[in-house]
Amino acid sequence: MKVRRLVFAATAALGLASSAASAQPRGRLVRIDPWAGVDSGKPVLTSVIEVTQKKALSDLLAPCRDIRSQEAMLSCWSEQYEKPKAQWTPFPLLPNNTRLTVKVGDDTRMARLENHDTWGKAQTQPRIGTAWLIVLDASQGMGGRFRDAREIAHEFVGKMRSSDIADVMIFDDQQVIKHSDWKAFDKRADLVNALNAIQSATGNRGKGRSLFDQVKKMASDGFGTIGNTIPLEKVPMHQAMVVLSNGSGKYDAATSGPGAEAFKEVFRKGRFPEENTALPRQPTPIISIWLPNRGGDIIKTLTQNNDFQFMQSLVDPDTGGFFDVVQEGEGQRKSPVIVDRVRDRFDAMYVVRWRVACLNPSVSQSFELLFENTNPAIAPDASFKDVPMAVDPTRWPIDVDFDKTRKEADANPLYPGGTFRVYGEFCWGSEKQRAKAYFVPAGTKPNPKQTNNRDPRAVQQAIQQLAAQNMIGAAAETTDAYAVFNVPDDEKILEGQGDNAVARVVIGDEKSKRASALDEKTVLTLKASKKPLNWLLIAAIGGGVLVFLILLALLFRGGGNKRRGGAPPAAPPFGGGPGYGGPGYPGGPPGGGYGGGPGYGGGPQGYGRQGYEMGGAAGASSASPYTPPPHVPRADASSAYAPGPRASYAQPTPPTPPAGVPPLIASEAPVGEIRCPHCAMLTMARAGVPNVCFSCGQPIEAGAASTMKGGGSALVHSFPADGRAPRGPASCRARDEFAECIDVAPRGLRSAFGT
């Protein structure tokens, strides 16, 4: 007995030394699951996180230190293990202090925490469950311990939850003798039948066995075949292995404490089979229940020490593992407590969902869990490095903010030929050539078999079909927060009529080959309308029509004047012929010339003021020939018109002007601008003589630019021909504004402006 006690004391010391010191609290990524994001059309990763502090095992087993009996010592250990939270302390998850980063090329991007809940409270959510692989040792060496093992297995099956699945394997010294395959909660009766099929331990099938190899193979076969019988969308996000055995390897070197430590590393990675590195990383806890046989002699006790080391070393408390000792006949009593302690640990985990806009373009991803400004400080977890995530990154949807984008479209409906804005968190930055918008034509329905289908080939095929129909809009502006897209000028983008019109849009990234949701349920659907009238174009056309009408009215107005007075004929060659225009302008004195007097084409007195202004009887004879007067040379001897052999022309004597107006001669008449009474346009004119408007070509009476009633001048700007100061009343002469002089204009000018 003394030897047995010493052996177990040494064994216990080895176990205590492995986890003697309390470590700082640490966070641990249990699972990174992309399936929810692929299924929902939103880039949301679901993670399972644990934040705990491991307790010192030496402190836990201290009450059992002085016990001398082997059976009593094992019972004491079992009681300590079964205390609630005996080996761990939970820590709350602080959303504002918890960070998840993802490595994208050379950049590190921060994920955004969407929501979180504890595992125990999230059981009604899809896939929040555990895949239980339960293996029972039915070898000959188990003897009567098999019944206790089966009781514990029944308890695990009986307490399954709605999202749990389980697989029962019963093995002997050489192989699995009963296998239930994976069964969902509603098929748990099949698991019970598998347990009841084997009532006792089997006969000896060999002299030795490697329990280490058997457990490893069953883990690989069990977890590696989940997808064969359970649809992927129903596979739980957590898994655990329950090993019920006496730990006997029959002198196998691998079935030992060191061998179990190596085995533990395989479970920390959670890949089954281990060499398949394409599988995602999923740390898997082991619940190891040691069912020792009663010892008799020293040799058997030494063997049991090895069995104890192996079973205890399988457990990794950091991943949620649990170890307990169940002695003969205690299976039925202890099984509820064991299952409850395991459930307590799992229910303290957190289900955290993250918005992850960008992923590494390769299959392998690197995540790091961080905690900022916590007290006490929580150690991070960087163990998810270069690990596959079991999803092609091209299947990862583009992060479109559906709510904000829809609100924008509700306020500003998109329309053919316009633009629209999409909000979200994008990976293209300012590379706007990467961003594209694809519009689903009206009446197009996705294949019902492809609902939630993120198959890259199906997505690319659909996008190619939309592009072939010109249902594609290039990006006009892009940032990481929003993008502005052009809308095809085609009403095929509109689904529905009036206020019910919508447009269905798929956002694509040409570089990463990713797209937003594509199926009928999750496609981006935005309020739309018909193309609005182009008011700018309409205004321009209206303005053009108005200008045309004004010009047309002016044209007709000028024609009326011609009908009333008759348009003057073309002037005859200078120096002969009747007066300018024949019978005379209406309202003027009788005569054949323009104004009735001798002057331009109307009489022998030549080009003088009298012919333009006063009129006279001398021009009445339209048939008399015009004889040019002799040329009178200028006094300036240097003039180009110096006296010569040619005949000279005598200057006509100007008439006496009205009172108050200084006499003017043609060469001194002020030149300036006057507003035409026909078209209201400014034109150059000489005061006191007839003029012709340069804009409309209509004649302007001499009185319109001559001295007027009240002594004012109708000239807007007056410039004498000889450069001297303007002649005329100072009240008008000194001003530039036409409005200042219009009050003294003659009646004809006022009526022409409607005043």
Disulfide bonds with the S-S distance in Angstrom:
Cys64-Cys76 1.80
Cys358-Cys427 1.85
Cys732-Cys741 1.79
